[in-house]
Amino acid sequence: MPRKKAKKARKPLKFKTITLMVTTKQKKSLVNYCKSRHTTPIKLIKKAIRPMLDNYAGLKTNNLPPVAVNQLELF
């Protein structure tokens, strides 16, 4: 019988911590919303920002210096 190949080990995921400050009223509202939807605040926040995170991961930014509003463009 042929031997089975060993599975490759998965590459570990790297997570970064983000701190978010909300008011007491916002926290209470978030907890109440999550209770009514049977979810957690973390899952709710991740689901809300996922479209922004997925679409802009590979976007390159321009590091051009800002131009003053009252500056004339000659060329």
N, C-alpha and C positions, 0 to 999 in steps of 0.2 A: 504494500500500500504506500502511495506517495505521502510524504509528510506535508502538513499544512504550514504555510508561511506565517511567521509571527507578524502581528499587526504593528505598524509604526506608531510610536508614541505621538500623541497630539502635541502641537506647539501650545504652550500655556498662554492664556489670554492675559493681557496687561490692562488693568483698570486704573483710572485716575479719579481722584476725589474732587467733587465740586461742592462748594458750600453755597447754600442759597438761604437768604434771610427773608422771612415773611413776618407779617404782623400777627398778633394773637388772633384777630378776627379772620385773617386769611387762613391760618393754620386750622382753626375750628371749622371753617367752611370746607377746606380740603379734606379733612377727616370725615366730616358728615357726607360729602359727596362720595368718597371712597367706600364708606359703609353702605350707602344706598346702592352702589354699583358692584359691590362684592369684589373690590380690588384693593391694592395698596397704593399709598401716595407715590412711591418710587415708580411703580409700573405706570401710573397715570402720567407722571411728568415725563418719563421716557417715551411713552406713546405720543404725547403732545409735541415733543421736539424732534422726534425721529425723522420726519420729512426734511427738516432743515439740516440735520446732521448727515443724512445719507446723500443729499444732493450737492453738498459743498465740500466734501472731504478732499477731492482732488483739485479743487479750484486754486489757481495761482493768483496771487494778489499783485497789484502794481504798487511799487514803492516810489511813486513819483511825488515830488514835493508839492504841497498844496499851493495853488495859485490864488493870489489875493483877488477879491471880487472886483475891485476898482482898477485892476491892472489891464492895460490895453494889449491886445494881441496884434503884433505887427506882421508876423509872417504866417 
